[in-house]
Amino acid sequence: MPAQLPYMVSPGLIPKIFARIEEAKRPDRFTQDFLGTKLGHPSGSAKPIIPLLKRMGFLNSDGSPTSLYDRFRNADTKGAAVAQGIRNAYAPLFERNRYAGDLPKDKLRSLIMEVTGAAHDDRTVEL
């Protein structure tokens, strides 16, 4: 069965939201309200960050932050937390190629198509 990988229609928001997560107080629950009012991203294009953070292991299913979320907010462990989150969210890619994160763009695109069964021109492959 083809895997479903997380993506955002506005991927440029990801680094902006992550920067705001570092600055903001840790919430009891990471909700759309927190995303809009505390992080300053109320638009509909930012809402897919919540499922992405859950897939990464930064949030529990109820939206409460995990220890990985806390590790991301620590400057000394931020890089390792992001790397672990990427491996969590994109596990099907890393199961097929343990060096998926190091692949050139064309090879990564091919791997995504292989894992998801998507067509070469499917916009979600790029996102």
C-alpha positions as YAML, in Angstrom:
chain: A
units: angstrom
residues:
- id: 1
  name: MET
  ca: [0.00, 0.00, 0.00]
- id: 2
  name: PRO
  ca: [1.42, 3.42, -0.94]
- id: 3
  name: ALA
  ca: [2.57, 5.62, 1.92]
- id: 4
  name: GLN
  ca: [1.12, 9.05, 2.61]
- id: 5
  name: LEU
  ca: [3.79, 11.59, 3.40]
- id: 6
  name: PRO
  ca: [3.08, 14.91, 5.13]
- id: 7
  name: TYR
  ca: [3.42, 18.12, 3.15]
- id: 8
  name: MET
  ca: [2.40, 21.77, 3.27]
- id: 9
  name: VAL
  ca: [1.08, 23.82, 0.38]
- id: 10
  name: SER
  ca: [3.07, 26.78, 1.75]
- id: 11
  name: PRO
  ca: [6.36, 25.15, 2.83]
- id: 12
  name: GLY
  ca: [7.97, 28.57, 3.25]
- id: 13
  name: LEU
  ca: [5.97, 28.94, 6.45]
- id: 14
  name: ILE
  ca: [7.74, 26.04, 8.14]
- id: 15
  name: PRO
  ca: [10.97, 27.88, 9.09]
- id: 16
  name: LYS
  ca: [8.96, 30.96, 10.13]
- id: 17
  name: ILE
  ca: [6.71, 28.92, 12.42]
- id: 18
  name: PHE
  ca: [9.65, 26.99, 13.83]
- id: 19
  name: ALA
  ca: [11.42, 30.27, 14.64]
- id: 20
  name: ARG
  ca: [8.32, 31.47, 16.49]
- id: 21
  name: ILE
  ca: [8.07, 28.15, 18.40]
- id: 22
  name: GLU
  ca: [11.57, 28.77, 19.74]
- id: 23
  name: GLU
  ca: [10.58, 32.23, 21.01]
- id: 24
  name: ALA
  ca: [7.11, 31.51, 22.38]
- id: 25
  name: LYS
  ca: [6.22, 30.08, 25.76]
- id: 26
  name: ARG
  ca: [5.55, 26.32, 25.66]
- id: 27
  name: PRO
  ca: [1.78, 25.81, 25.36]
- id: 28
  name: ASP
  ca: [-0.22, 23.21, 27.25]
- id: 29
  name: ARG
  ca: [-1.73, 22.33, 23.85]
- id: 30
  name: PHE
  ca: [-0.59, 23.45, 20.41]
- id: 31
  name: THR
  ca: [-3.87, 24.45, 18.78]
- id: 32
  name: GLN
  ca: [-4.95, 26.54, 15.81]
- id: 33
  name: ASP
  ca: [-5.64, 29.33, 18.29]
- id: 34
  name: PHE
  ca: [-2.05, 29.14, 19.62]
- id: 35
  name: LEU
  ca: [-0.75, 29.06, 16.04]
- id: 36
  name: GLY
  ca: [-2.74, 32.15, 15.13]
- id: 37
  name: THR
  ca: [-2.64, 34.30, 18.24]
- id: 38
  name: LYS
  ca: [0.69, 33.43, 19.88]
- id: 39
  name: LEU
  ca: [2.76, 32.50, 16.83]
- id: 40
  name: GLY
  ca: [1.17, 35.01, 14.46]
- id: 41
  name: HIS
  ca: [0.12, 32.59, 11.72]
- id: 42
  name: PRO
  ca: [-3.70, 32.60, 11.59]
- id: 43
  name: SER
  ca: [-4.02, 31.83, 7.87]
- id: 44
  name: GLY
  ca: [-5.43, 28.59, 6.57]
- id: 45
  name: SER
  ca: [-2.15, 27.85, 4.80]
- id: 46
  name: ALA
  ca: [-0.41, 27.52, 8.20]
- id: 47
  name: LYS
  ca: [-2.89, 25.02, 9.67]
- id: 48
  name: PRO
  ca: [-1.21, 21.90, 8.17]
- id: 49
  name: ILE
  ca: [1.77, 22.54, 10.46]
- id: 50
  name: ILE
  ca: [-0.14, 20.90, 13.32]
- id: 51
  name: PRO
  ca: [-0.49, 17.48, 11.62]
- id: 52
  name: LEU
  ca: [3.12, 17.80, 10.46]
- id: 53
  name: LEU
  ca: [4.31, 18.43, 14.02]
- id: 54
  name: LYS
  ca: [2.31, 15.42, 15.18]
- id: 55
  name: ARG
  ca: [3.89, 13.21, 12.50]
- id: 56
  name: MET
  ca: [7.30, 14.54, 13.48]
- id: 57
  name: GLY
  ca: [6.68, 13.56, 17.10]
- id: 58
  name: PHE
  ca: [6.76, 17.15, 18.37]
- id: 59
  name: LEU
  ca: [3.12, 16.94, 19.47]
- id: 60
  name: ASN
  ca: [0.99, 14.18, 20.95]
- id: 61
  name: SER
  ca: [-2.35, 13.35, 19.31]
- id: 62
  name: ASP
  ca: [-4.11, 15.79, 21.69]
- id: 63
  name: GLY
  ca: [-1.76, 18.62, 20.69]
- id: 64
  name: SER
  ca: [0.31, 18.59, 23.86]
- id: 65
  name: PRO
  ca: [4.04, 19.13, 23.25]
- id: 66
  name: THR
  ca: [6.38, 16.17, 23.63]
- id: 67
  name: SER
  ca: [9.94, 15.97, 24.91]
- id: 68
  name: LEU
  ca: [11.09, 16.25, 21.28]
- id: 69
  name: TYR
  ca: [9.30, 19.63, 21.09]
- id: 70
  name: ASP
  ca: [11.21, 20.68, 24.21]
- id: 71
  name: ARG
  ca: [14.50, 19.45, 22.75]
- id: 72
  name: PHE
  ca: [13.83, 21.57, 19.66]
- id: 73
  name: ARG
  ca: [13.45, 24.68, 21.83]
- id: 74
  name: ASN
  ca: [16.90, 24.07, 23.39]
- id: 75
  name: ALA
  ca: [19.65, 25.59, 21.21]
- id: 76
  name: ASP
  ca: [22.03, 22.74, 22.10]
- id: 77
  name: THR
  ca: [19.66, 19.97, 20.97]
- id: 78
  name: LYS
  ca: [17.60, 21.75, 18.29]
- id: 79
  name: GLY
  ca: [19.38, 20.22, 15.28]
- id: 80
  name: ALA
  ca: [19.16, 16.68, 16.59]
- id: 81
  name: ALA
  ca: [15.48, 17.18, 17.42]
- id: 82
  name: VAL
  ca: [14.68, 18.37, 13.90]
- id: 83
  name: ALA
  ca: [16.64, 15.48, 12.39]
- id: 84
  name: GLN
  ca: [14.72, 12.99, 14.55]
- id: 85
  name: GLY
  ca: [11.44, 14.68, 13.66]
- id: 86
  name: ILE
  ca: [12.19, 14.42, 9.94]
- id: 87
  name: ARG
  ca: [13.06, 10.74, 10.31]
- id: 88
  name: ASN
  ca: [9.78, 10.21, 12.19]
- id: 89
  name: ALA
  ca: [7.59, 12.06, 9.69]
- id: 90
  name: TYR
  ca: [9.20, 10.57, 6.62]
- id: 91
  name: ALA
  ca: [9.92, 7.10, 7.97]
- id: 92
  name: PRO
  ca: [8.78, 5.34, 4.75]
- id: 93
  name: LEU
  ca: [11.52, 7.18, 2.82]
- id: 94
  name: PHE
  ca: [14.19, 6.30, 5.37]
- id: 95
  name: GLU
  ca: [13.04, 2.68, 5.45]
- id: 96
  name: ARG
  ca: [13.73, 2.45, 1.71]
- id: 97
  name: ASN
  ca: [16.95, 4.47, 1.82]
- id: 98
  name: ARG
  ca: [18.57, 5.23, 5.13]
- id: 99
  name: TYR
  ca: [20.38, 8.17, 3.48]
- id: 100
  name: ALA
  ca: [17.21, 9.73, 2.04]
- id: 101
  name: GLY
  ca: [18.07, 13.08, 3.60]
- id: 102
  name: ASP
  ca: [21.33, 13.21, 1.65]
- id: 103
  name: LEU
  ca: [19.87, 12.39, -1.76]
- id: 104
  name: PRO
  ca: [20.03, 14.91, -4.61]
- id: 105
  name: LYS
  ca: [16.66, 16.44, -5.45]
- id: 106
  name: ASP
  ca: [16.01, 14.23, -8.50]
- id: 107
  name: LYS
  ca: [16.78, 11.02, -6.59]
- id: 108
  name: LEU
  ca: [14.63, 12.12, -3.64]
- id: 109
  name: ARG
  ca: [11.78, 12.92, -6.03]
- id: 110
  name: SER
  ca: [12.06, 9.41, -7.51]
- id: 111
  name: LEU
  ca: [12.06, 7.87, -4.04]
- id: 112
  name: ILE
  ca: [8.95, 9.87, -3.07]
- id: 113
  name: MET
  ca: [7.17, 8.69, -6.23]
- id: 114
  name: GLU
  ca: [8.19, 5.10, -5.48]
- id: 115
  name: VAL
  ca: [6.96, 5.23, -1.87]
- id: 116
  name: THR
  ca: [3.72, 7.13, -2.51]
- id: 117
  name: GLY
  ca: [2.80, 5.79, -5.93]
- id: 118
  name: ALA
  ca: [2.28, 9.38, -7.10]
- id: 119
  name: ALA
  ca: [2.74, 10.45, -10.70]
- id: 120
  name: HIS
  ca: [5.84, 12.38, -11.76]
- id: 121
  name: ASP
  ca: [3.81, 15.56, -12.31]
- id: 122
  name: ASP
  ca: [1.83, 15.31, -9.05]
- id: 123
  name: ARG
  ca: [2.28, 18.61, -7.19]
- id: 124
  name: THR
  ca: [2.38, 16.82, -3.82]
- id: 125
  name: VAL
  ca: [5.63, 15.13, -4.84]
- id: 126
  name: GLU
  ca: [7.27, 18.55, -5.06]
- id: 127
  name: LEU
  ca: [5.68, 19.78, -1.82]
...
